[in-house]
């Protein structure tokens, strides 16, 4: 399921694979010119961006060469990206990761399963947690 106001921009040599149970609520921006692979049961909140390219190469004046500004993205099973997350090229995540509101994921850090990752720079905010699909939404706010 990909919600309204979303778009996919795919280059002619790109591969995009959606695992079973993929869900993006609204306004997902998916740009792929290399490859993006989503595992099973991935959830993306509002206004998320997934890009496997920077589009603009940067020249390293000391090394006298261009830096690679693209790379494949591979998202593990049961990952949840809260609203306004940004996933950039060359990122790989294990299963059962949660990324907090507004997270910017720019490289494959040592992401750990059953943890909430977030902040700037990104780090583990909470251990030993997971999304239970049987209790996906808060439905009672009374105390």
C-alpha positions as CSV (number, residue, x, y, z in Angstrom):
1,X,0.0,0.0,0.0
2,X,1.3,3.4,-1.0
3,X,-0.7,6.3,0.2
4,X,-1.8,9.5,-1.6
5,X,0.5,12.3,-2.6
6,X,3.4,9.8,-3.0
7,X,5.6,9.3,-6.0
8,X,8.2,6.9,-7.3
9,X,11.0,8.2,-9.6
10,X,12.9,5.3,-11.1
11,X,16.0,5.5,-13.4
12,X,16.1,3.1,-16.4
13,X,18.8,0.8,-14.8
14,X,17.2,0.8,-11.3
15,X,15.6,-2.0,-9.4
16,X,13.0,-1.5,-6.7
17,X,11.7,-4.5,-4.7
18,X,8.8,-4.3,-2.3
19,X,8.5,-7.1,0.3
20,X,5.1,-8.4,1.4
21,X,3.1,-6.1,3.6
22,X,4.8,-2.8,2.5
23,X,3.0,0.3,3.7
24,X,3.6,4.0,3.2
25,X,0.8,6.1,4.7
26,X,1.1,9.3,2.7
27,X,3.6,11.5,0.8
28,X,6.4,8.9,0.3
29,X,9.1,10.1,-2.1
30,X,11.0,7.2,-3.5
31,X,13.9,8.0,-5.9
32,X,16.0,5.2,-7.3
33,X,18.7,5.2,-9.9
34,X,20.6,2.1,-8.5
35,X,18.5,-0.2,-6.3
36,X,16.2,-0.2,-3.3
37,X,15.0,-3.4,-1.6
38,X,12.4,-3.4,1.1
39,X,12.0,-6.5,3.3
40,X,8.6,-7.8,4.6
41,X,6.3,-5.6,6.6
42,X,8.0,-2.3,6.3
43,X,6.1,0.8,7.4
44,X,6.8,4.4,6.4
45,X,5.0,7.3,8.1
46,X,4.1,10.7,6.5
47,X,6.5,12.6,4.4
48,X,9.4,10.1,4.2
49,X,12.1,10.2,1.5
50,X,14.1,7.3,0.2
51,X,16.9,8.1,-2.3
52,X,19.7,5.9,-3.5
53,X,21.5,8.8,-5.2
54,X,22.7,12.3,-4.3
55,X,22.4,13.2,-8.1
56,X,25.4,15.5,-7.7
57,X,28.9,14.1,-7.5
58,X,31.4,15.9,-5.2
59,X,35.0,16.3,-6.2
60,X,37.6,15.5,-3.6
61,X,40.3,18.0,-4.1
62,X,42.9,16.1,-2.1
63,X,42.3,12.8,-3.8
64,X,41.7,14.4,-7.2
65,X,38.7,12.2,-7.8
66,X,34.9,12.2,-7.6
67,X,33.2,10.6,-4.6
68,X,30.6,8.0,-5.2
69,X,27.3,9.7,-4.5
70,X,25.0,6.7,-5.0
71,X,24.6,3.1,-3.7
72,X,22.0,0.4,-3.1
73,X,19.6,0.6,-0.2
74,X,18.5,-2.6,1.6
75,X,15.9,-2.4,4.4
76,X,15.4,-5.4,6.6
77,X,12.1,-7.0,7.6
78,X,9.8,-5.3,10.0
79,X,11.4,-1.9,9.9
80,X,9.3,1.1,10.9
81,X,10.2,4.7,9.8
82,X,8.2,7.4,11.6
83,X,7.1,10.5,9.9
84,X,9.6,12.7,8.0
85,X,12.5,10.1,8.0
86,X,15.1,10.4,5.2
87,X,17.0,7.4,4.0
88,X,19.9,8.1,1.7
89,X,22.1,5.9,-0.5
90,X,24.2,3.0,0.7
91,X,22.1,2.3,3.8
92,X,21.4,-1.2,5.0
93,X,19.3,-2.1,8.1
94,X,18.7,-5.4,9.9
95,X,15.3,-6.6,10.9
96,X,13.0,-5.0,13.5
97,X,14.5,-1.5,13.6
98,X,12.5,1.6,14.4
99,X,13.5,5.0,13.3
100,X,12.2,8.0,15.2
101,X,10.4,11.0,13.8
102,X,12.6,13.1,11.5
103,X,15.6,10.6,11.5
104,X,18.2,11.1,8.8
105,X,19.8,7.8,7.9
106,X,22.8,8.6,5.7
107,X,25.0,5.5,6.1
108,X,24.9,1.9,7.5
109,X,25.7,2.5,11.1
110,X,25.6,-0.3,13.5
111,X,21.8,-0.4,13.6
112,X,20.5,-2.9,16.1
113,X,17.3,-4.8,16.0
114,X,14.6,-4.2,18.6
115,X,15.9,-0.6,19.1
116,X,14.6,2.9,18.4
117,X,17.2,4.9,16.4
118,X,17.1,8.7,16.1
119,X,18.6,12.0,17.0
120,X,21.4,13.9,15.2
121,X,23.8,12.2,14.9
122,X,21.6,9.1,14.8
123,X,22.0,6.8,17.8
124,X,20.0,4.3,19.8
125,X,17.3,6.0,21.8
126,X,15.6,2.9,23.3
127,X,16.5,-0.8,23.6
128,X,14.3,-3.9,23.6
129,X,11.2,-2.6,21.8
130,X,9.3,-3.6,18.7
131,X,6.1,-2.7,16.9
132,X,3.3,-5.2,17.5
133,X,1.2,-5.3,14.4
134,X,-1.8,-6.4,16.5
135,X,-1.6,-3.1,18.4
136,X,-0.4,-0.8,15.6
137,X,-2.4,2.3,16.6
138,X,-3.4,3.8,20.0
139,X,-7.1,3.5,20.1
140,X,-7.9,4.6,23.6
141,X,-6.4,7.8,25.0
142,X,-8.4,7.7,28.3
143,X,-6.5,6.9,31.5
